[in-house]
Amino acid sequence: MQIDLACHLKEKTLFGKPNEQRRELLRAGLSLMTADSRAACHAAVLFEADGVQTLADFAKVVDLVHGYLAYCFQQSLDPTLPASVDKFVGPT
């Protein structure tokens, strides 16, 4: 939910500064990443059961999480660690 809210906020404020509310929502949402495969299975079932509309509604979230995982892979970071989230989101 936090990542979904963050995806609907602009990255920068009207004055060109990073949007701190967005960054905090991203930080909170991405910090919930876990290596628990059961959680991933539950999410997959929800997406499959709800169908195409749910996938369309969460396309921005899926893109953001995909980008985060790609970033972690390229940087050899563990996506479940808070330090990886901080590097992706930026300094507080």
One Martini backbone bead per residue (centre of mass of N, CA, C, O) as a GRO file, in nm:
protein
   92
    1MET     BB    1   0.058   0.063  -0.020
    2GLN     BB    2   0.300   0.257   0.002
    3ILE     BB    3   0.396   0.224  -0.288
    4ASP     BB    4   0.139   0.315  -0.423
    5LEU     BB    5   0.141   0.600  -0.308
    6ALA     BB    6   0.423   0.680  -0.415
    7CYS     BB    7   0.350   0.644  -0.725
    8HIS     BB    8   0.144   0.910  -0.701
    9LEU     BB    9   0.397   1.070  -0.654
   10LYS     BB   10   0.619   1.297  -0.696
   11GLU     BB   11   0.963   1.319  -0.699
   12LYS     BB   12   0.919   1.629  -0.715
   13THR     BB   13   0.889   1.936  -0.642
   14LEU     BB   14   0.818   2.249  -0.746
   15PHE     BB   15   1.144   2.317  -0.665
   16GLY     BB   16   1.317   2.031  -0.728
   17LYS     BB   17   1.282   1.861  -0.485
   18PRO     BB   18   1.265   1.605  -0.304
   19ASN     BB   19   1.007   1.390  -0.211
   20GLU     BB   20   0.975   1.297   0.112
   21GLN     BB   21   0.710   1.139   0.120
   22ARG     BB   22   0.785   0.939  -0.100
   23ARG     BB   23   1.046   0.830   0.027
   24GLU     BB   24   0.913   0.720   0.287
   25LEU     BB   25   0.719   0.525   0.148
   26LEU     BB   26   0.934   0.361   0.005
   27ARG     BB   27   1.094   0.280   0.251
   28ALA     BB   28   0.863   0.132   0.396
   29GLY     BB   29   0.785  -0.070   0.167
   30LEU     BB   30   1.072  -0.195   0.098
   31SER     BB   31   1.131  -0.294   0.399
   32LEU     BB   32   0.919  -0.548   0.359
   33MET     BB   33   1.108  -0.719   0.242
   34THR     BB   34   1.140  -1.074   0.175
   35ALA     BB   35   1.251  -1.422   0.178
   36ASP     BB   36   0.961  -1.515   0.193
   37SER     BB   37   0.786  -1.725  -0.014
   38ARG     BB   38   0.497  -1.700   0.096
   39ALA     BB   39   0.449  -1.404   0.032
   40ALA     BB   40   0.477  -1.432  -0.275
   41CYS     BB   41   0.247  -1.635  -0.309
   42HIS     BB   42   0.019  -1.455  -0.205
   43ALA     BB   43   0.052  -1.235  -0.418
   44ALA     BB   44   0.010  -1.413  -0.668
   45VAL     BB   45  -0.277  -1.503  -0.598
   46LEU     BB   46  -0.408  -1.225  -0.595
   47PHE     BB   47  -0.347  -1.152  -0.887
   48GLU     BB   48  -0.482  -1.400  -1.017
   49ALA     BB   49  -0.770  -1.375  -0.886
   50ASP     BB   50  -0.832  -1.067  -0.978
   51GLY     BB   51  -0.675  -0.998  -1.235
   52VAL     BB   52  -0.634  -0.754  -1.471
   53GLN     BB   53  -0.710  -0.504  -1.299
   54THR     BB   54  -0.494  -0.539  -1.082
   55LEU     BB   55  -0.253  -0.519  -1.270
   56ALA     BB   56  -0.321  -0.234  -1.368
   57ASP     BB   57  -0.325  -0.091  -1.086
   58PHE     BB   58  -0.009  -0.219  -1.023
   59ALA     BB   59   0.203  -0.135  -1.241
   60LYS     BB   60   0.378   0.073  -1.088
   61VAL     BB   61   0.467  -0.118  -0.864
   62VAL     BB   62   0.599  -0.332  -1.037
   63ASP     BB   63   0.804  -0.141  -1.169
   64LEU     BB   64   0.943  -0.051  -0.909
   65VAL     BB   65   1.028  -0.329  -0.801
   66HIS     BB   66   1.186  -0.407  -1.048
   67GLY     BB   67   1.389  -0.172  -1.029
   68TYR     BB   68   1.496  -0.248  -0.751
   69LEU     BB   69   1.597  -0.535  -0.818
   70ALA     BB   70   1.787  -0.447  -1.045
   71TYR     BB   71   1.963  -0.264  -0.875
   72CYS     BB   72   2.056  -0.480  -0.675
   73PHE     BB   73   2.186  -0.664  -0.884
   74GLN     BB   74   2.390  -0.453  -1.007
   75GLN     BB   75   2.507  -0.390  -0.694
   76SER     BB   76   2.508  -0.639  -0.504
   77LEU     BB   77   2.232  -0.645  -0.338
   78ASP     BB   78   2.020  -0.682  -0.067
   79PRO     BB   79   1.672  -0.628  -0.075
   80THR     BB   80   1.631  -0.684   0.255
   81LEU     BB   81   1.804  -0.437   0.318
   82PRO     BB   82   1.812  -0.117   0.437
   83ALA     BB   83   2.064  -0.017   0.276
   84SER     BB   84   1.939  -0.068  -0.004
   85VAL     BB   85   1.703   0.121   0.020
   86ASP     BB   86   1.868   0.380   0.071
   87LYS     BB   87   2.021   0.376  -0.201
   88PHE     BB   88   1.767   0.393  -0.381
   89VAL     BB   89   1.613   0.641  -0.249
   90GLY     BB   90   1.805   0.790  -0.058
   91PRO     BB   91   1.867   1.029   0.138
   92THR     BB   92   1.728   1.175   0.440
   0.00000   0.00000   0.00000
